[in-house]
Amino acid sequence: MSDTPLHLACKLGYEDVVSLLLSKPLTDARARNREGHTPAQLVRSNLKLSEPTKKKILELLNEPEIYYVGTLRSLDNTTPPVLGRPLARKDLSLWTDTTPAEVAGSSWHGNSTGRDYPSFNQALAGPMSPSEANHFYDEWRSPKKLSERKDANVIKRSDPTRGMERVGRQLAQRKGVVWQEYWDFLNCYCDLSKPAGLRKLELYLSSHWETSSSSPPSTPPSIPPPSSP
């Protein structure tokens, strides 16, 4: 096997890319390339990487359990969103590469919310270590600072559709945690504040613009002549 994307990201010291790749379910953090090296071995042997960069990437790679925190919504949107407790990667039954249409009738088990209905992950923050995920969950549920707690309550009250996700999105940006959110009109998970997400939005808008431009203009209704007095 040649170098995987994770091998390359580790070799080049791209911490954000490593974190993003580890948020994908099919990423194998212990895969070996054709030389028999794991991503962690490439990090340790790279003399060009700074020690802080090596430490951060190795922490991501060697964490015995990778955790995520996310919101859970019913497929028919008839119930309020639920903030799930931190879940280990192996316990997630729905992944961010899966759309709600593909998992209809499934549920996210082990979220410790006491809810049992067909649902999907509206948003997901991670990967994180167990302690980071617990802190993230606590701050998302109830920010420590009074001003942030007030702001979060205002957002959730004023935006019942995406309020909880907006609070989590802002928290993820402050903490530098990978954020993925499902958007119905794109039919995929992405972060619209990042270049990759903006690219998907641009492609969507351009394709719909081309479709609307190619459609023949509708004929305006005829205006009847004024009636005689």
N, C-alpha and C positions, 0 to 999 in steps of 0.2 A: 504494500500500500504506500502511495506517495504521501506527502504531507497533507493532512486534513486542514481545513480552514482554521481549526483551533491550534494546530501545530504552527501555522504561519503567524497567527496573531501573537502567540507566545514568543516565537522567535524574534518578532519585531518589537515586542514590548507594548502592544496596544491593549492597555488594561480595559478600556471601554468595550472593545471588540470581544475580548475574552469573556467579559461579563455578559454581553449580549448573546454570544454563542452558547454559553452555559445555561441560558434561559430557554433554549430549545430542547425538546425532549429527546431528539435523536443524536445529540452531541455526546460522544464518548470521550470523557476526560482522560481515560487511560488507554486510548488507542495508540498503537505503535506504527510508526512509518516504516519504510522499507529498510531503514538502517536499524530498526528495532528500538527507536527512541520514543518515549512518551512526551507529551507536551511539557510536563514538569521537568523532565530531564533536559530538554532544550533550554528551558529558562535557567536552570542551574549552571549549565555549561556556557552560557552566553556572557562573555566578559564585557560586552559593550553595554549591557543593561545596568542601570543604577540599582543600588541595593534596595531603595524604597519600592521601585517598580517590581523587582524580583519578589520582594516580600508580599506585595499586594496580589500579584498573579498566583503565587504559590498558595496563598491563603484561599483564593478562589478554587484552585484546582484540588487542594488537599483537604478541604472542609469535608469531614465525614458525612455530614448531612447538609444539603442545600435546601433552603427554605424560601417560601413565597408567601405573600399576603395579598389577598384580593377581595373584590366584591362579587357577590353572587346575586343574580337576578333570575326571576322566573321566566320561562320561555314565552309565556303569554303576557308578561309584564303586569300581572294582576296583583302582585304582592310587592311590598316595599323592598328595596335592595338590602342585602345583609352583608356586613363586613365579616368575612370568615377569619377564624384564628389562623396563625401561621401553620402552614402545611409543608411537610417534607416533600421533596420532588417525587419520590416513589409513591406517595399517597395521592397525588393529583390524578383524578380520573379523567379530567378534561384539560386539554392543553391549549395554549394560545395559538396553535396552528390549526385548531378545529373550530369551525363556525357553528353557531347555534343551530342552523338548519341541518347540520350533519350529526348533531348529538341530541336531537329532539327525543324526549323520553328518557334521557339519562339524567343523573344527578351527581352533584359533587359531594361525595361521601367523606365523612371524617372532619367536617368543618366546625363541629362543636357548636352549631347554632340552634340545634333542636328542630330545624326545618326539614321537611321531607316532601319535596315537590320537584317536578322536572325543571332543571335550571342550568345555567351556564355561567362561566366566568366573564363578567362584563369587563373587568380590568384585573391586571396582575402586576405586582411589583416584586422584583427579584432577578437574579438569585441573591440570597443573603445568608449569613451564618445564622444559627439558631438564636443567638443573643441579639443580633441586629434585627432579625425578623420580629422578635418579641417587642423590642423598643419601637420599631416602626408601627407595629399593630397598636401599641399603647398610645402613641402620638397621633395616629390616624383616628383612633376612636375618641380620644379626648386630649387635645393638645395641652401641654403643660403651661404655656404662657397664656395668661388671661386674654390678651389681645388676639392671639391666634385662635383661641377657643371661641371667642365671640365672632370672629371672621368666619370660622368654619360653620358655626351655627347659622349665620346669615346666609351663607352660600347654600347649605343644605335645605333651608326653608324656602329660599327664593328659586331654587332649581331642583325640584323633586326628580326630574329625569336623569340628570347627570351630576347633581350636587355632591354626592358622596365621592364620585370618581374625581371631580374637580379638586376636592380637598386632598385626596390621595395623590393626584398628579402633581400638585404643588409641593407636597411633602417629598415625593420622589425626586423632583428637580432640586430641592434644597439639599437633599442628602446624596445626590448623585447615584440614585438607584435606577436600574433599568425599568422602564414603564411600558406596558403594552395594554392597549384598550381596543375593544371591539367597536367598529363603526359599521352600522347597517348598510349605508350607501356604498361603502367600499367592499363590504362582505369580507373583511379581514381584520386582524389585529395589528395595530401599529401605534407609534407615538408621533402625533402630528406636529410636535415641537422639534422633531429631529429631521435631518435631511432625507433619510429613507422614507419617513412618513409623508413628508411634504412632496416627495417625488410621486408617491402613489396618489396623492391628492391632485397633483398636476396632471397626471395621466388620466385620471377620472374626469377632470374638468375638460381637458382637451378632447377626449373621446366623445363626451356629451355635446360639446360645442360643435364638433364636426358633424354629429348626427343631426343636431337641430339645424345646422346651416344647410345640410343636404336635403332637408325636408321641404317640399313645395309650400310656399306661403298660403295661408288659408285665405279664402275669398271673403272679403268683408261683407257684412249684410247690406243689402240694398236699402237705400233710404227712400221711403215713399214720398211722392210729391205732396206739397202742401195742399190741403183741401181748399176748395173755393169758398169764399165767404158766402 
